[in-house]
Amino acid sequence: MPENAPVPLNRIERVLTVWIATIVGLSILAIVITIIGNASGAEMASGIWPALVLVGYIGLPIAFVLILVFLVVTTVRRRRLARDGER
């Protein structure tokens, strides 16, 4: 296998990529909406506000863990491809 040959993503990597992008996007959106709601003087203790705050708090750490999983899966697959290419 040539050194600079592109390696296509497999299904697991594509799913992880979509999950990461979705979770990061929703978390950032929740944080922005919470900031806007707090600045406008909304009652943050009731309604949907506690759920938005929770999404903002836990979404980005979950995305970080998924990024680490993605890196491990990608590294293992590339090593297997390189090992099989040497034979």
Phi, psi and omega per residue, in radians:
M1 nan 2.216 3.128
P2 -1.100 2.652 -3.089
E3 -1.083 -0.652 -3.044
N4 -1.776 0.286 -3.135
A5 -1.267 2.334 3.115
P6 -1.197 2.485 3.138
V7 -1.931 2.060 -3.104
P8 -1.227 2.662 3.096
L9 -1.357 2.484 3.036
N10 -1.601 -3.127 -3.028
R11 -1.091 -0.746 -3.125
I12 -1.074 -0.738 3.138
E13 -1.154 -0.685 3.097
R14 -1.134 -0.724 3.133
V15 -1.131 -0.789 3.106
L16 -1.058 -0.692 3.128
T17 -1.093 -0.756 3.122
V18 -1.162 -0.735 3.109
W19 -1.056 -0.796 -3.126
I20 -1.064 -0.842 -3.123
A21 -1.088 -0.725 -3.128
T22 -1.160 -0.805 -3.113
I23 -1.149 -0.739 3.110
V24 -1.114 -0.775 3.133
G25 -1.080 -0.803 3.129
L26 -1.148 -0.657 3.135
S27 -1.151 -0.782 3.125
I28 -1.146 -0.705 3.085
L29 -1.080 -0.737 3.124
A30 -1.122 -0.696 3.117
I31 -1.131 -0.775 3.141
V32 -1.116 -0.764 3.130
I33 -1.121 -0.678 3.109
T34 -1.126 -0.724 3.115
I35 -1.109 -0.773 3.131
I36 -1.128 -0.749 3.124
G37 -1.110 -0.706 3.121
N38 -1.179 -0.683 3.131
A39 -1.201 -0.508 -3.138
S40 -1.495 -0.032 3.058
G41 1.505 0.419 3.133
A42 -1.244 2.665 3.086
E43 -1.295 1.850 -3.007
M44 -1.446 -0.140 -3.066
A45 -1.551 -0.158 -3.096
S46 -2.396 2.971 3.127
G47 1.408 -2.517 -3.096
I48 -1.509 -0.148 -3.048
W49 -1.045 -0.769 3.112
P50 -1.059 -0.628 3.112
A51 -1.168 -0.706 3.109
L52 -1.129 -0.700 3.103
V53 -1.120 -0.715 3.129
L54 -1.112 -0.737 3.101
V55 -1.075 -0.707 3.113
G56 -1.151 -0.617 -3.128
Y57 -1.306 -0.718 -3.022
I58 -1.757 -0.281 -3.072
G59 -1.148 -0.821 -3.097
L60 -1.188 -0.708 3.045
P61 -1.102 -0.649 3.085
I62 -1.113 -0.728 3.106
A63 -1.107 -0.648 3.108
F64 -1.110 -0.758 3.097
V65 -1.095 -0.714 3.113
L66 -1.141 -0.584 3.074
I67 -1.130 -0.729 3.087
L68 -1.101 -0.728 3.092
V69 -1.079 -0.751 3.113
F70 -1.036 -0.774 3.136
L71 -1.105 -0.712 3.127
V72 -1.143 -0.804 -3.131
V73 -1.077 -0.763 -3.137
T74 -1.136 -0.751 3.139
T75 -1.111 -0.768 3.130
V76 -1.093 -0.765 -3.125
R77 -1.136 -0.738 3.132
R78 -1.148 -0.641 3.093
R79 -1.153 -0.706 3.102
R80 -1.117 -0.726 3.103
L81 -1.101 -0.726 3.141
A82 -1.167 -0.711 3.135
R83 -1.158 -0.734 3.115
D84 -1.217 -0.485 3.137
G85 -1.302 -0.417 -3.129
E86 -1.330 -0.379 -3.076
R87 -1.324 nan nan
